[in-house]
Amino acid sequence: MSQYADNEYLFTSESVSEGHPDKVADQISDGVLDAVLASDSNVEKARVACEVLVNTGLVVVSGEIRTDAYIDVQQVARDTIKEIGYTHGDLGFSFDSCAVLNAIDPQSADIAQGVDDATEHKGGSGDEFDLEGAGDQGIIFGYATNETPEYMPVAIQNAHRLAERLAKVRKAGDLDYLRPDAKTQVSVRYRDGKPVSIDKLLISTQHSEDVLDQKQIKSDLWEHVVKHVLPGDLYDENTLIDEFLVNPTGRFVIGGPVGDTGLTGRKIIVDTYGGAARHGGGAFSGKDSSKVDRSAAYATRWVAKNVVAAGLADRAEIQVSYAIGV
């Protein structure tokens, strides 16, 4: 028999830490983008579509970029990896020992002609918003809900906060056995469409070889992470701690790009609404504002957020679509 009434359901979202291999790739992609935006003499004409692959001891930086600035791609990658926390060779992946391969090409001229001079402008439009065309076709969604002060769904918001707190505790040295790679998952009970409780938690975190007692790790994470993050009105400590899973395999020593290959753009649900809203499929990282996958997602989120903030709806989902060069 189900533990949930007919008017109840469970909804789950996940997040990942900055040391997750896909997020390592995302951050290097965005690091290259940031370097271009900071250095190009005509930043409005700069174009970046940067894709990264990370694996054991290897970083491959690829994509298409147009810029008049010199970007030290190797240094950007190493600085990003160092900031994340991959600073020791014994992790199998370190900023100072990994190979960084630069495979970046120029932006396609066929794409550039549509982005630099939009179809509407070519047709005689004098509107300033018709000067630049979209970098590609696409469908994009923005979403907001009044479930949290941030107008984000409860599950993904708290999954993010757990991952952020975990990184903070690790970098502060409060739990010196923690390593950069981690994932979090939060399951929320809804009743009549409203979140009423956090029913289940999962944290999988990389740890050192010398701390293998998962009960100790669970106790430490509860005290140093969970209790500092979750809203007290959404959980009962005596109940939730029994539904709190930590490293269910029993061991998470091998992690980061050594444990899994990481690629830019593979955490699109983590980067948006945790599955609570629809998604057009486009990723954010490594893309300048001419790429509507990113810029339109931010814009539609802004619209949805203001609809909810104004009290016009409890939830709002906005869809837009684009044609390349328009």
C-alpha positions, 0 to 999 in steps of 0.5 A: 500500500502506498504511503502517499494519499491520492492527493499527494505525490513525491517529486525529486531533483538532483544537483552536482558539485563543482567537482563533478566531471560534467561541471568541471567541463562546464566551468572550463567552458565558461572560463574561456568565455569569461576570458574572451569577454574580458579581453576582446577589444570589440566584445559585442562582436566576440563569439564563443561556443566552447566545448570541453571534455575531461578525462583521467589526466586530460582536458580537451578544449574545442568549439568555435570562437571569434575574438581579437584577443589572445586567450591562454586556454591552457592557463584558463583550464588549469586555473579553473581546475585548481579553484575547484580543488583538484590540486593533488596528483593522488586524485588522478586529476590535478591542475598542474599535471593534466594535459590540456589540448586546444582544438578551437576553430574559428566561427563558421562564416555562414553562421556569422553572416546571420548573427552579425546582420539579422534578416530583419535588418537586411530587410530594412528594419531600423529597430535596434533589436533587429540588428543581430540575429539569433545564433541558432534555431531553438525552443527555450523555456523559462519557469518560476514558482512561489515555492521558495523566496528565490522563485525556484522549485523546492527540490532543486533549490535545496539540492543546489544548497546542499551541493554548495554547502558541501563545497564550502565545508570541503574548502574550509577543511571542516571535513578534511576527507572530503574530495571535490566530486559529489551529487545531491538529491532531494525528494519533496512530498506535495499535497494538493500541488503544494510542497509540505515536506522533504521526505528523502535525501541523498548525498554521494560524495567523494572521500579519501581512502582513509575514511571508509566508515559511511556511518561516520560520513553520514553523521558528519554530513548531517551535522555540517551540511544538512542541518545548515541548509534545509528549511526547518519547517519542511522536515522532521529530523527524527524521520528524515535522518532515517531516509538520508542515504550517503554513498549507497555503494559503500565507497566513493574514493575514485571520482571526478574525471578519473571516475567518469568522463565529463562533457560540457552541457550534460547537466541541463536539468540541474542547470535549470529547474530540476525537471519541474519545467520543460526544457528545449535541450540546449545547454548554457556553458561556454556560449556568448549571448548570441546563443539563444540557448543561454540568453533566451533562457535567462530572459524567459526566466526573468519574465516568469519570475516577474509574473510570479513575483507580481502575484499573477500566478503561483507558477509560470512557464514561458516558451519562446522559439527562434530561427537562425539569423532572425 
